């Protein structure tokens, strides 16, 4: 186990307070986590978070999710940066496993699916908003997240076009609640596969 070589970016927008508080508490207990950036995509949050020297809460009013994620990426102080949605339930070893995969010289990006098991179709693997990670400087050099309604799909296409692969992690994560607008999100992803190259 490495000591504090991971930065975490949690982008929030209209998330309930309790799940966010629980996620931040779990992240701050992890010995591999150097800093946690809770970035609000829109107005500030009215949530009481633990006071901790490794926790930063910032707002990006009037800007989209990609801007919030990129702000967190720009502030990360570690060689590895993970992006975790506020609705994710961590079991305890996801950060360690993902960091170990990123230590491979050939791997610069990782992501996982959500649900009962890891995704079966590598073609669909991309930098997802639920749980993904990167070598911080590599992602910065590519310009980070692309501002788009389907930022995960467009960003994944940019990463792959630059010659990188996004390694599928050997686990999937669980969400506290179902994705918002899953039909619209699913149709948008399918429609974008043929258009974004």
NUVO-864638 format. One record per residue (C-alpha): residue number from 1; residue in three letters; x, y, z. Coordinates in steps of 0.1 Angstrom, whole numbers, m for minus. Layout:
<nodes>
> NUM, ala, X, Y, Z
...
</nodes>
This chain:
<nodes>
> 1, unk, 0, 0, 0
> 2, unk, 13, 34, m10
> 3, unk, 9, 63, 14
> 4, unk, m12, 93, 3
> 5, unk, m5, 92, m34
> 6, unk, m41, 95, m46
> 7, unk, m62, 127, m51
> 8, unk, m100, 123, m52
> 9, unk, m124, 146, m71
> 10, unk, m161, 144, m62
> 11, unk, m183, 165, m84
> 12, unk, m217, 173, m68
> 13, unk, m249, 188, m81
> 14, unk, m281, 184, m61
> 15, unk, m269, 153, m43
> 16, unk, m284, 145, m9
> 17, unk, m262, 156, 20
> 18, unk, m260, 123, 39
> 19, unk, m245, 101, 11
> 20, unk, m220, 128, 4
> 21, unk, m210, 131, 40
> 22, unk, m206, 93, 42
> 23, unk, m185, 91, 11
> 24, unk, m162, 119, 22
> 25, unk, m157, 102, 56
> 26, unk, m148, 69, 40
> 27, unk, m123, 87, 16
> 28, unk, m106, 106, 44
> 29, unk, m100, 74, 64
> 30, unk, m81, 58, 34
> 31, unk, m44, 60, 40
> 32, unk, m37, 62, 3
> 33, unk, m58, 94, m2
> 34, unk, m38, 126, 0
> 35, unk, m65, 151, m8
> 36, unk, m103, 151, m14
> 37, unk, m118, 179, m36
> 38, unk, m155, 182, m34
> 39, unk, m164, 204, m64
> 40, unk, m199, 218, m68
> 41, unk, m211, 221, m104
> 42, unk, m234, 251, m98
> 43, unk, m243, 269, m66
> 44, unk, m225, 259, m34
> 45, unk, m237, 231, m13
> 46, unk, m254, 234, 21
> 47, unk, m237, 204, 36
> 48, unk, m217, 201, 67
> 49, unk, m186, 182, 59
> 50, unk, m159, 170, 83
> 51, unk, m132, 196, 89
> 52, unk, m100, 180, 77
> 53, unk, m67, 194, 63
> 54, unk, m70, 171, 33
> 55, unk, m105, 182, 24
> 56, unk, m113, 211, 1
> 57, unk, m148, 222, m9
> 58, unk, m151, 245, m39
> 59, unk, m179, 259, m62
> 60, unk, m179, 264, m99
> 61, unk, m211, 285, m102
> 62, unk, m226, 286, m137
> 63, unk, m203, 260, m152
> 64, unk, m209, 224, m162
> 65, unk, m197, 191, m148
> 66, unk, m166, 189, m170
> 67, unk, m154, 223, m157
> 68, unk, m159, 211, m121
> 69, unk, m140, 179, m128
> 70, unk, m112, 198, m145
> 71, unk, m109, 222, m117
> 72, unk, m105, 193, m93
> 73, unk, m79, 177, m117
> 74, unk, m60, 210, m118
> 75, unk, m59, 211, m80
> 76, unk, m49, 175, m74
> 77, unk, m16, 171, m55
> 78, unk, m9, 134, m62
> 79, unk, 4, 113, m91
> 80, unk, m30, 96, m94
> 81, unk, m64, 112, m95
> 82, unk, m97, 94, m91
> 83, unk, m131, 108, m100
> 84, unk, m159, 93, m78
> 85, unk, m196, 102, m80
> 86, unk, m213, 112, m47
> 87, unk, m238, 83, m51
> 88, unk, m211, 56, m50
> 89, unk, m209, 31, m22
> 90, unk, m173, 20, m16
> 91, unk, m167, m14, 0
> 92, unk, m132, m6, 11
> 93, unk, m105, m18, m14
> 94, unk, m115, 0, m47
> 95, unk, m89, 28, m43
> 96, unk, m61, 3, m35
> 97, unk, m70, m19, m65
> 98, unk, m73, 9, m89
> 99, unk, m40, 25, m78
> 100, unk, m22, m8, m81
> 101, unk, m35, m11, m117
> 102, unk, m23, 25, m125
> 103, unk, 12, 17, m112
> 104, unk, 17, m4, m144
> 105, unk, 38, 17, m168
> 106, unk, 14, 8, m197
> 107, unk, m18, 20, m179
> 108, unk, m27, 56, m176
> 109, unk, m65, 54, m173
> 110, unk, m89, 31, m154
> 111, unk, m126, 29, m150
> 112, unk, m153, 4, m139
> 113, unk, m189, m4, m144
> 114, unk, m216, m3, m119
> 115, unk, m240, m30, m108
> 116, unk, m236, m66, m98
> 117, unk, m205, m74, m118
> 118, unk, m177, m59, m139
> 119, unk, m187, m49, m175
> 120, unk, m185, m78, m200
> 121, unk, m179, m57, m231
> 122, unk, m146, m39, m232
> 123, unk, m157, m18, m262
> 124, unk, m180, 1, m239
> 125, unk, m153, 9, m214
> 126, unk, m147, 46, m210
> 127, unk, m139, 73, m185
> 128, unk, m171, 70, m166
> 129, unk, m184, 95, m140
> 130, unk, m191, 68, m114
> 131, unk, m155, 57, m106
> 132, unk, m125, 63, m128
> 133, unk, m89, 72, m124
> 134, unk, m58, 84, m142
> 135, unk, m22, 93, m140
> 136, unk, m27, 130, m131
> 137, unk, m1, 145, m154
> 138, unk, m11, 124, m184
> 139, unk, m48, 135, m181
> 140, unk, m37, 171, m176
> 141, unk, m16, 169, m208
> 142, unk, m46, 158, m228
> 143, unk, m67, 187, m215
> 144, unk, m88, 167, m190
> 145, unk, m126, 163, m194
> 146, unk, m143, 176, m225
> 147, unk, m172, 200, m220
> 148, unk, m201, 182, m235
> 149, unk, m235, 168, m223
> 150, unk, m219, 134, m227
> 151, unk, m185, 144, m212
> 152, unk, m176, 108, m203
> 153, unk, m182, 95, m239
> 154, unk, m164, 124, m256
> 155, unk, m135, 124, m231
> 156, unk, m131, 86, m236
> 157, unk, m130, 91, m274
> 158, unk, m103, 118, m269
> 159, unk, m82, 95, m247
> 160, unk, m84, 66, m272
> 161, unk, m77, 89, m301
> 162, unk, m45, 100, m283
> 163, unk, m34, 63, m283
> 164, unk, m43, 54, m247
> 165, unk, m65, 26, m235
> 166, unk, m88, 28, m206
> 167, unk, m83, m4, m185
> 168, unk, m114, m20, m171
> 169, unk, m110, m25, m133
> 170, unk, m117, m60, m119
> 171, unk, m147, m48, m99
> 172, unk, m179, m28, m103
> 173, unk, m192, m3, m79
> 174, unk, m227, 0, m63
> 175, unk, m247, 32, m64
> 176, unk, m270, 45, m36
> 177, unk, m297, 53, m61
> 178, unk, m305, 46, m98
> 179, unk, m289, 70, m124
> 180, unk, m310, 100, m132
> 181, unk, m326, 99, m166
> 182, unk, m311, 64, m174
> 183, unk, m330, 61, m207
> 184, unk, m318, 95, m220
> 185, unk, m283, 87, m208
> 186, unk, m283, 53, m225
> 187, unk, m296, 65, m258
> 188, unk, m271, 94, m258
> 189, unk, m242, 70, m253
> 190, unk, m254, 47, m281
> 191, unk, m259, 76, m305
> 192, unk, m225, 90, m298
> 193, unk, m205, 58, m305
> 194, unk, m209, 64, m343
> 195, unk, m204, 101, m342
> 196, unk, m175, 107, m318
> 197, unk, m142, 95, m332
</nodes>
